[in-house]
Amino acid sequence: MPTLYLILTVFALLCLLALLIRPGRGRAMTVWLLAALIPLLTAVTVALGSGQKF
């Protein structure tokens, strides 16, 4: 399950980077949403993966 959240976090990060590289394509609310979503997804990934040994 943590792997799914990690993949989703990386995908959100890549989407945010794509919107920041071409600023005309992204709306301000979309950029703010992705920027707020990345720390949340990172925290969920760490919380779910803390019980596993890698």
C-alpha positions, 0 to 999 in steps of 0.5 A: 500500500505505501508503494501506491502512495509513493507512486501517486506522490511522484506523479503529483510532483511530476505534474506540478513540475510540468505546470511550473515549467510551462506556467501559462498552461496551469491555473493557480488553483491547480498549482496550489492544490498540487503543492499542498497535496505533495506533503500530505501524500508524503506524510501518508507514505511515511506513516504507512511504510513505517511498520515495514522493513525494507 
